[in-house]
Amino acid sequence: MRIVPASLFLLLALLAVPAGAKQCPSRLPEKMHQVGERELYWGLELRAAHMFLWDKDLSAPDPETKFDHFGFFALRGAVEYAPAPWVTLRLETELKLRNDVENCNAWTVGLPKRFELIPQLRNLYAQFEPWEDAELRVGRQNVVWGTAALLDNFFDAALLSQPLGESLQVEVFAGVFAAELTRETLGCGYEMYYENRKAWKRLCTLDYGDVIMGGASLRLKTFKPHQVRLSALGQWDRRDVDEPTPAQPEPLTTVFGSLHASGPIGEALGYELEALAGYKPGNGALVPGYVAGLEYTLDLPRGHLSLLPKLAGSFADEAGNHFTALGEGFDLGSRARYGLFDGHVKSMSVRYRWWAWRFEAGYHWHSGGLVDDGVDDELDVSATFFWNNDPRYQFLLNYSLMNAFDGDRAPNHGLRLVARIIF
């Protein structure tokens, strides 16, 4: 196995995409259309993508490069209506047609020639303002805390946000994990489970109602412009058993804690830190985790250049207990999507925005231990074009190289084409 030299890691960093959230967050709220003069709004978004893969399995007696390709079309629609000043109703759905794409727990309707039709209910909630400055949201919704290493996923839930004076704000939520949207594969353009990470395989056995979550988050406003958030989350999995099984090798019922901080350091530099811990009452395991990142932005005569180094990981114990936050949405890399479940990742991304173009490059180095212990890596290079410099019309070309410096596994290549258009 070859280990990446530090000088090479730095060189790749200087030559140089932080991955978008796994759920492909909706951009429709940015460009909704009003119906007449009523408080009624609608929006439509079309997404289309195709992925090409060149993979080789070195464990085969006579390894050959295998070529594969697959893709999808998706139409997403949203409606918002405010029948009264104190209530807003939101519905957001998506209908996706895909071919030769694997997603283990989505709702699917089989079609001829290996096509599938996937309906998704992404939002269906009512948001109330029951009293001054308070917000109560009830129904299907996306809940996000901190760096998303603890929570960024869809729930059928109730979420209350309430200021406590001028310096504190509390969020409390409880709900059922929306299993059919869990880990909606790999984001906006790569709709397939690429399985280096064992955590996702565990999610493939998840049914609706198996996992219930609830918790509270306290945001401290006294340190402005810095943001500090203290969170506690309970995760209950009814599939847990007293004795480990192949399907459930460790308990997933866990109590999590998190301390998250972010803010500026001068005019060009920003930071984000999160310390996490998970305690499993079923076997008394305590598993810590961490996220640390910087963003340095330079204003150049013809654009903006951003450098984004990041470290993240968790410390599994000798009994094999991992940081298994099923609602997490923290990802690095455009294919492997490294997170906190199984090891540590060093990441460097560079982004350059010039007029209607955004160029991005990232290198992500994952290991079971802090040094090596089973290294795998990913190099990503992409370009996004905004038609007429309008964010409603995005066209992405992305190249990914897996196992670039891992001698035990063959390098494999991916090419991804994505279009996102808001009407």
Secondary structure, DSSP 4 states (H G I P E B T S, - for coil): -PPPPHHHHHHHHHH--PPPPTT----GGGG-EE-TTSSEEEEEEEEEEEEEEEEE-TTSSS--EEEEEEEEEEEEEEEEEEEETTEEEEEEEEEEEEES---TTS--EE-STTEEEEEEEEEEEEEE--STT-EEEEEEEEEEETTSSSEEEEEEEEEEEEE-SSSEEEEEEEEEE-GGGTT-TBTTTB-S---S-HHHHHHTT--TTSEEEEEEEEEE-TTTTSEEEEEEEEEEETT--SS--SS-SS---EEEEEEEEEEEETTTEEEEEEEEEEEETTTTEEEEEEEEEEEEEEEETTEEEEEEEEEEEE---TT------TT----BSSSS-B-SSSSEEEEEEEEEEETTEEEEEEEEEEESSSS-SS-EEEEEEEEEEEGGG-TTEEEEEEEEEESTT-TTS--EEEEEEEEEEE-
